[in-house]
């Protein structure tokens, strides 16, 4: 599947679907996706054990997957402090709304999508804010 003609929104949606499936494979139970509040949107909300995980997904389209030595564009470059704080603030509202009494944290999932075939490389980053 060639994703050359995909819009930014299409790419973001595909990245979020990939991230949700990746979380499932890691043993998370996905509770919600694209939760909108006044303060922002939560890409994926999942639970693993007794902990609620709010997962911010950043997706980047690439020609080839970067190697460990390559210093190219990285989806985490868009995971800056302002964005993380906005996600955390939205997560606080969400946690209060659902009356969650347990632990929760904000995690990141970085997704590289290869343009020619939409093959994905995924990296999970736990607790991006403390």
Secondary structure, 3 states (H helix, E strand, C coil): CCCCCCCHHHHHHHHHHHHHHHHHHCCCEEEEEEEEECCEEEEEEEEECCEEEEEEEEEEEECCCCCCCCCCCCHHHHCCHHHHHHHHHHHHHHHHHCCCCCEEEEEEEEEEEECCCCCEEEEEECCCCC
